[in-house]
Amino acid sequence: MEIKGKVHEVGAVQQVSETFKKRDLIVEYAENPSYPEYIRFEALQDKTSLLDALKPGEEVEVAFNLRGRPWTNKDGVTSYFNSLVIWKVTTLGQTAAAAAAPAFAAPSDLNTPAGEDDDLPF
């Protein structure tokens, strides 16, 4: 799955155990700009380094897997948890800016030979 949005926050690396680390990424997803959603993603193990260069405000595309798991407490009540696990992050800032501002050549008069000035005011 993939989603495009704006980086809201990049969390610190959390060393959960000697062999397991994770890091959070909060993305502002504004499908409806009046009501943006703040979505929490997790980067696990070596994928935590994917978030090193990200800064708040950058436009990104996040590729992730949706994971779910049950957990049963000591009273036998089962709860279900979902997580969005990152496997790729692409920064869109430069691509989006280039697409938003196309470059056009200045208009030229094809009827006037090169080097001749036209004295018409329009």
C-alpha positions in Angstrom: 0.0 0.0 0.0 1.1 3.6 -0.6 0.1 7.0 0.6 1.2 10.5 -0.1 1.3 13.2 2.5 3.5 15.7 4.4 5.9 14.8 7.1 4.6 16.0 10.4 7.0 14.4 12.8 10.0 12.0 12.8 10.5 10.1 16.0 13.7 9.0 17.6 15.0 5.5 17.3 13.7 3.3 20.1 15.8 0.4 21.1 13.1 -2.0 22.4 15.4 -4.9 23.1 19.0 -5.8 22.4 18.0 -7.1 18.9 14.9 -5.0 18.1 14.6 -1.3 17.3 11.8 0.9 15.8 11.0 4.5 14.8 7.8 6.4 14.3 6.9 8.6 11.4 3.8 10.8 11.6 2.4 11.9 8.2 -0.3 14.5 7.6 -2.6 13.0 5.1 -5.0 15.7 3.6 -7.4 13.9 1.3 -9.8 16.5 2.6 -7.7 19.6 3.4 -10.3 20.9 5.8 -9.8 17.8 8.0 -6.3 16.4 7.7 -5.5 13.0 9.2 -2.3 12.4 11.2 -1.2 8.8 10.4 1.4 7.0 12.4 3.8 4.6 10.6 6.5 2.4 12.1 9.9 1.7 10.6 11.5 -1.5 12.0 15.1 -2.7 12.3 17.3 -1.5 9.4 14.4 0.5 7.9 14.7 3.1 10.7 17.5 4.7 8.7 15.0 5.5 5.9 13.7 8.4 8.1 17.2 10.0 8.8 17.0 12.6 6.1 13.3 13.5 6.4 12.2 16.9 7.8 8.8 18.2 8.9 6.9 19.8 6.0 8.4 17.6 3.2 6.1 15.9 0.8 6.6 12.1 0.8 5.2 8.9 -0.5 5.2 6.1 2.0 5.0 2.5 0.9 3.9 0.2 3.8 2.4 -3.1 4.9 -0.7 -3.3 7.0 -0.3 -5.7 9.9 -2.7 -6.8 12.5 -2.5 -9.1 15.6 -4.5 -10.2 18.6 -3.5 -9.8 22.2 -5.3 -11.6 25.1 -5.0 -10.1 28.6 -4.8 -12.0 31.8 -8.6 -11.9 32.1 -9.0 -13.6 28.8 -10.2 -10.5 26.9 -8.8 -10.3 23.4 -8.0 -7.0 21.8 -6.8 -6.4 18.2 -4.0 -4.1 17.1 -3.0 -2.7 13.7 0.3 -1.3 12.6 1.5 0.3 9.4 5.0 -0.9 8.7 7.2 1.2 6.3 9.3 -0.5 3.7 10.0 2.5 1.4 9.9 6.3 1.7 10.2 8.6 -1.4 10.6 12.4 -1.0 8.4 14.2 -3.5 9.4 17.8 -2.9 11.6 18.3 -5.9 9.4 16.4 -8.3 6.2 18.2 -7.2 7.9 21.6 -7.5 9.1 20.9 -11.0 5.7 19.7 -12.1 3.9 22.6 -10.5 6.1 25.2 -12.3 6.5 24.2 -16.0 9.0 26.2 -18.0 7.7 27.9 -21.2 9.7 29.6 -23.9 9.1 33.3 -24.4 6.7 33.9 -27.3 8.3 34.9 -30.6 6.9 36.4 -33.8 7.4 34.0 -36.6 6.5 36.6 -39.3 9.4 39.0 -38.5 12.8 38.0 -39.8 15.5 37.6 -37.1 17.2 40.8 -36.2 14.4 43.2 -37.3 12.6 45.2 -34.7 8.9 45.7 -35.1 7.8 49.2 -34.1 4.1 48.3 -33.5 3.0 48.8 -29.9 1.2 45.5 -29.7 
